[in-house]
Amino acid sequence: MTGEEMNSSISNLTESKVWESAVPPAMQFALGVIGNLIALIVLVTSAKSHKWRPFYRLVGGLAVTDGGGILLVYPTVMVRYASDFMYDFPKHLCNYSSFIYTFTLISSAMIVCAMSFDRFMAILYPFEYNSDWKERRTNLMLVCIWIAGAFISSLQLMGLGSSFNYYPGSWCFLNFVGTSTLDRTNSYIYSLIGITILLVTITLNLIVIVSVCRGMKSDIKLSAKRRRKNDIFIIIFLMIIVTVFSLCWTPLMFTILGHAGRWIHGNGAKELLVLRFAVTNSIIDPWIYILLRKETFLSIQKCSKGVCGKFDLVTESSAPESTPGKSNNYSKSWEKTCSTDDPPAVTV
């Protein structure tokens, strides 16, 4: 059975039964576009502090990829919901939707992997990492990632497999439910590349976490107390990256692989759910890589010190004068509370 025949048969079978809330895709569209736009604004406005170092260039590329992909494809999704599931994607629109989805997801995953590699090099091989052409190297890496993502996503358009309109008829992706040799081959290529990216990302981050725990090859001399804070922050940061990426990316990759291997069957709510999980990674990414950064913690510390300082002045002005030989315990307790060490920071 060809992809078009399967599309037609599934559409005829489910059209009268389909009902899905438009709230999840609407929220994903709004949060994905707004979140990544905020990430880009924060990057541009804080350029003087981070000076567009390699990690931040990759963050910018990730925000452009995630936000741009959601912005380009989700209006087509909402058309299907707005029509009460009566609108059927024409073939050219399905090909377009499939390409944007596959390109955004695979490119985003490769950029996350590149960011993990950047941290790996910065922590374990600082001298090789701090070369004169590291910015140009990062730009070249981003261009190569986008070219590779476009090529992998274009295989279905070049005849290796096909695009397919999945339940509830609102999204198209490479045809991993097809039984033809070409469809299964394309599904194997996409899923195995995705699983490889996942494994490499996890491995690189685990190596960095172990190295940081052992205190190996640090190129920054810190006091013991601040060093512990910095190490703990790096470990938490990387664990969040690995956990979120794994939870969001793994279900889709193994679903595609399972359909290609014929141990998973069907086209329904399960396939829709794993796609939404994968898109959720593109929504969460900016909050991980922008909000969990040292500048944010420094700003929070400055604000907290400012609030503490103002409160301290008010307390001193309103408190009764202390008699000789006696101390103002209330004032001293606030001074003790507000005197904190420098916050942990990740040098990126």
MIDOKOL-762112 format. One record per residue (C-alpha): residue in one letter; x, y, z. Coordinates in steps of 0.001 Angstrom, whole numbers, always signed. Layout:
N
  fiba       xx       yy       zz
     A        X        Y        Z
...
//
This chain:
348
  fiba       xx       yy       zz
     M       +0       +0       +0
     T    +1408    +3400     -951
     G    +1659    +6370    +1389
     E    -1205    +8196     -345
     E    -3451    +5132     -103
     M    -2679    +4777    +3594
     N    -3352    +8470    +4145
     S    -6700    +8162    +2385
     S    -7779    +4987    +4171
     I    -6834    +6275    +7628
     S    -8480    +9628    +6925
     N   -11722    +7907    +5877
     L   -11581    +5598    +8881
     T   -10931    +8201   +11574
     E   -12395   +11430   +10261
     S   -15787   +10893   +11864
     K   -14222    +9762   +15170
     V   -11504   +12375   +15600
     W   -11722   +14829   +18417
     E    -8618   +16374   +19885
     S    -8373   +19537   +21945
     A    -6694   +22497   +20254
     V    -5262   +23678   +23594
     P    -2030   +21584   +23565
     P     -870   +22661   +20075
     A    -1912   +26264   +20740
     M      +94   +26324   +23966
     Q    +3087   +24702   +22275
     F    +2957   +27277   +19507
     A    +2731   +30235   +21893
     L    +5303   +28988   +24398
     G    +7691   +27795   +21707
     V    +7740   +31056   +19772
     I    +7669   +33368   +22804
     G   +10231   +31353   +24779
     N   +12768   +31208   +21984
     L   +12175   +34872   +21137
     I   +12906   +35797   +24751
     A   +16042   +33657   +24584
     L   +17265   +35554   +21523
     I   +16476   +38930   +23123
     V   +18375   +37956   +26271
     L   +21323   +36808   +24166
     V   +21472   +40042   +22188
     T   +21012   +42358   +25168
     S   +23658   +40524   +27220
     A   +26179   +40303   +24367
     K   +28643   +42558   +26218
     S   +28963   +40040   +29034
     H   +29134   +36789   +27084
     K   +30856   +38307   +23998
     W   +29311   +35649   +21778
     R   +31597   +32897   +23001
     P   +31102   +29501   +21290
     F   +28554   +28190   +23788
     Y   +26351   +31254   +23322
     R   +26611   +31047   +19534
     L   +25258   +27519   +19794
     V   +22508   +28742   +22126
     G   +21541   +31340   +19521
     G   +21513   +28722   +16776
     L   +19352   +26482   +18940
     A   +16834   +29271   +19617
     V   +16636   +30156   +15904
     T   +16158   +26497   +14947
     D   +13548   +25700   +17597
     G   +11598   +28957   +17408
     G   +11780   +29173   +13625
     G   +10634   +25588   +13164
     I    +7644   +26022   +15463
     L    +6738   +29341   +13840
     L    +6851   +27839   +10328
     V    +4949   +24623   +10935
     Y    +2374   +25216   +13672
     P      +80   +27527   +11675
     T     -578   +24569    +9364
     V    -1371   +22449   +12423
     M    -3878   +24985   +13737
     V    -5683   +25124   +10376
     R    -6665   +21489   +10815
     Y    -8019   +22150   +14328
     A    -9776   +25352   +13294
     S   -11621   +23497   +10526
     D   -12951   +20962   +13055
     F   -10769   +18319   +11376
     M   -12491   +18754    +8017
     Y    -9453   +20237    +6238
     D    -7148   +17648    +4645
     F    -3532   +18524    +3892
     P    -2741   +18547     +169
     K     +371   +16613     -801
     H    +2665   +19640    -1181
     L    +1617   +21027    +2220
     C    +2180   +17632    +3823
     N    +5681   +17474    +2303
     Y    +6400   +20958    +3625
     S    +5153   +20127    +7133
     S    +7108   +16867    +7162
     F   +10343   +18560    +6106
     I   +10064   +21343    +8727
     Y    +9282   +18889   +11527
     T   +12079   +16469   +10686
     F   +14592   +19266   +10041
     T   +13782   +21147   +13265
     L   +13918   +18086   +15491
     I   +17105   +16517   +14085
     S   +18925   +19863   +13847
     S   +17936   +20795   +17389
     A   +19217   +17440   +18643
     M   +22544   +17896   +16828
     I   +22964   +21407   +18281
     V   +22336   +20058   +21796
     C   +24986   +17434   +21101
     A   +27353   +20163   +19848
     M   +26788   +22112   +23059
     S   +27674   +19039   +25076
     F   +30819   +18635   +22970
     D   +31649   +22310   +23603
     R   +31448   +21734   +27379
     F   +33450   +18526   +27005
     M   +36292   +20346   +25243
     A   +36174   +23370   +27561
     I   +36430   +21262   +30722
     L   +38762   +18448   +29653
     Y   +40890   +20094   +26949
     P   +40952   +23830   +27766
     F   +44154   +24618   +25829
     E   +42942   +23026   +22599
     Y   +39505   +24572   +23147
     N   +40790   +28137   +23563
     S   +42253   +28446   +20096
     D   +42216   +31670   +18096
     W   +39576   +30443   +15655
     K   +37074   +28919   +18104
     E   +34317   +31394   +17092
     R   +34739   +30605   +13398
     R   +34866   +26925   +14272
     T   +31509   +27242   +16042
     N   +29933   +29110   +13112
     L   +31150   +26408   +10745
     M   +29749   +23738   +13063
     L   +26319   +25383   +13024
     V   +26298   +25649    +9228
     C   +27305   +21987    +8905
     I   +24567   +20956   +11334
     W   +21889   +22817    +9362
     I   +23151   +21371    +6055
     A   +23207   +17842    +7487
     G   +19741   +18304    +8990
     A   +18357   +19583    +5697
     F   +19883   +16641    +3796
     I   +18526   +14016    +6210
     S   +15090   +15650    +6157
     S   +15085   +15844    +2339
     L   +15554   +12116    +1798
     Q   +11786   +11573    +1825
     L   +11387   +14319     -770
     M   +14082   +12797    -2992
     G   +12333    +9429    -3229
     L   +13770    +7574     -227
     G   +10500    +7060    +1579
     S    +7579    +9478    +1688
     S    +5758   +11918    +3937
     F    +2662   +10838    +5811
     N     -273   +12639    +7441
     Y     -638   +11279   +10970
     Y    -3488   +11227   +13465
     P    -5468   +13454   +13866
     G    -4537   +14693   +10387
     S    -2791   +17788   +11772
     W     +870   +16884   +11290
     C    +3002   +15253    +8666
     F    +6261   +13434    +9207
     L    +8413   +10917    +7387
     N    +6364    +7796    +6743
     F    +7558    +5466    +9514
     V    +4282    +3503    +9503
     G    +4718    +2503    +5853
     T    +5665    -1061    +4990
     S    +7612     -400    +1791
     T   +11370     -948    +1754
     L   +12077    +2715    +1032
     D    +9892    +3951    +3898
     R   +11439    +1516    +6343
     T   +14961    +2389    +5181
     N   +14339    +6085    +5702
     S   +12840    +5364    +9133
     Y   +15899    +3330   +10114
     I   +18248    +6108    +8969
     Y   +16407    +8846   +10864
     S   +15854    +6888   +14076
     L   +19364    +5414   +14265
     I   +20937    +8831   +13665
     G   +18690   +10263   +16381
     I   +19555    +7496   +18855
     T   +23263    +7928   +18083
     I   +23002   +11671   +18793
     L   +21271   +10867   +22085
     L   +23930    +8363   +23162
     V   +26797   +10709   +22230
     T   +25167   +13564   +24148
     I   +24662   +11434   +27252
     T   +28203   +10056   +27062
     L   +29836   +13479   +26720
     N   +27860   +14909   +29614
     L   +28555   +11929   +31857
     I   +32285   +12244   +31147
     V   +32158   +15946   +32062
     I   +30181   +15210   +35235
     V   +32656   +12528   +36343
     S   +35615   +14777   +35525
     V   +34136   +17683   +37449
     C   +33415   +15432   +40421
     R   +37034   +14314   +40456
     G   +38263   +17880   +40038
     M   +40227   +17009   +36894
     K   +41798   +19430   +34438
     S   +40225   +22668   +35642
     D   +41761   +25731   +34023
     I   +40299   +28154   +36577
     K   +41869   +28578   +40047
     L   +39162   +29056   +42643
     S   +39018   +28864   +46405
     A   +37935   +25477   +47706
     K   +34503   +26686   +48788
     R   +33715   +28506   +45558
     R   +35140   +25624   +43532
     R   +32689   +23251   +45191
     K   +29814   +25584   +44362
     N   +30922   +25850   +40740
     D   +31298   +22077   +40405
     I   +27907   +21384   +41939
     F   +26257   +23878   +39569
     I   +27916   +22317   +36510
     I   +26747   +18850   +37549
     I   +23155   +20015   +38128
     F   +23178   +21936   +34839
     L   +24358   +18938   +32814
     M   +22031   +16502   +34575
     I   +19059   +18701   +33658
     I   +20241   +18801   +30030
     V   +20604   +15013   +29820
     T   +17317   +14303   +31600
     V   +15124   +16692   +29598
     F   +16684   +15798   +26245
     S   +16440   +12059   +26922
     L   +12829   +12179   +28110
     C   +11679   +14282   +25160
     W   +13755   +12745   +22354
     T   +13829    +9025   +23177
     P   +10094    +8174   +22775
     L    +9902    +9464   +19189
     M   +13126    +7791   +18092
     F   +12175    +4392   +19509
     T    +8640    +4708   +18131
     I   +10045    +5301   +14637
     L   +12524    +2434   +15091
     G    +9766     +173   +16395
     H    +7528     +850   +13401
     A   +10432     +247   +11025
     G   +11200    -3038   +12781
     R    +7488    -3961   +12736
     W    +7168    -4546   +16464
     I    +5012    -1401   +16810
     H    +1890     -841   +14723
     G     -873    +1709   +14307
     N    -1352    +5432   +13811
     G    -3138    +7170   +16634
     A    -2841    +9061   +19895
     K     +442    +7353   +20814
     E    +2231    +8705   +17741
     L     +760   +12159   +18388
     L    +1982   +12051   +21999
     V    +5593   +11137   +21168
     L    +5740   +13943   +18593
     R    +4483   +16422   +21183
     F    +7147   +15183   +23570
     A    +9828   +15866   +20973
     V    +8475   +19363   +20279
     T    +8344   +20027   +24032
     N   +12140   +19774   +24063
     S   +12249   +22736   +21665
     I   +10032   +24674   +24077
     I   +12045   +23867   +27207
     D   +15470   +24417   +25592
     P   +15585   +28234   +25928
     W   +14663   +28109   +29613
     I   +17444   +25598   +30291
     Y   +20203   +27279   +28337
     I   +19322   +30921   +29004
     L   +17829   +31060   +32484
     L   +20252   +28526   +34006
     R   +23365   +30577   +33296
     K   +25791   +32430   +35506
     E   +24579   +35906   +34506
     T   +21090   +35065   +35765
     F   +22415   +33947   +39121
     L   +24622   +37035   +39376
     S   +21594   +39247   +38684
     I   +19556   +37431   +41316
     Q   +22376   +37859   +43804
     K   +22668   +41583   +43061
     C   +18918   +42015   +43480
     S   +18911   +40055   +46729
     K   +21844   +42083   +48064
     G   +20064   +45278   +47076
     V   +16895   +44220   +48891
     C   +18886   +43146   +51929
     G   +20819   +46408   +51942
     K   +17658   +48496   +51805
     F   +16065   +46445   +54557
     D   +19192   +46810   +56661
     L   +19106   +50611   +56308
     V   +15451   +50730   +57275
     T   +16114   +48525   +60304
     E   +19020   +50647   +61477
     S   +17090   +53884   +61091
     S   +14010   +52583   +62884
     A   +15728   +50593   +65620
     P   +16456   +52227   +69003
     E   +20004   +53361   +69603
     S   +22071   +50693   +71233
     T   +23549   +51453   +74566
     P   +27322   +51289   +75061
     G   +28530   +47755   +75497
     K   +25385   +46298   +73908
     S   +24845   +45253   +70329
     N   +21830   +45423   +68101
     N   +21143   +41701   +67671
     Y   +18312   +42232   +65137
     S   +20523   +44250   +62827
     K   +23382   +41814   +63117
     S   +21172   +38867   +62300
     W   +20104   +40513   +59015
     E   +23686   +41410   +58179
     K   +24613   +37791   +58671
     T   +21729   +36596   +56518
     C   +22518   +38973   +53656
     S   +26265   +38396   +53553
     T   +26570   +35549   +51060
     D   +29403   +34220   +49020
     D   +29551   +34675   +45290
     P   +27041   +32431   +43522
     P   +28134   +29389   +41568
     A   +28922   +30144   +37978
     V   +29476   +28200   +34802
     T   +32127   +29693   +32601
     V   +30723   +29479   +29121
//
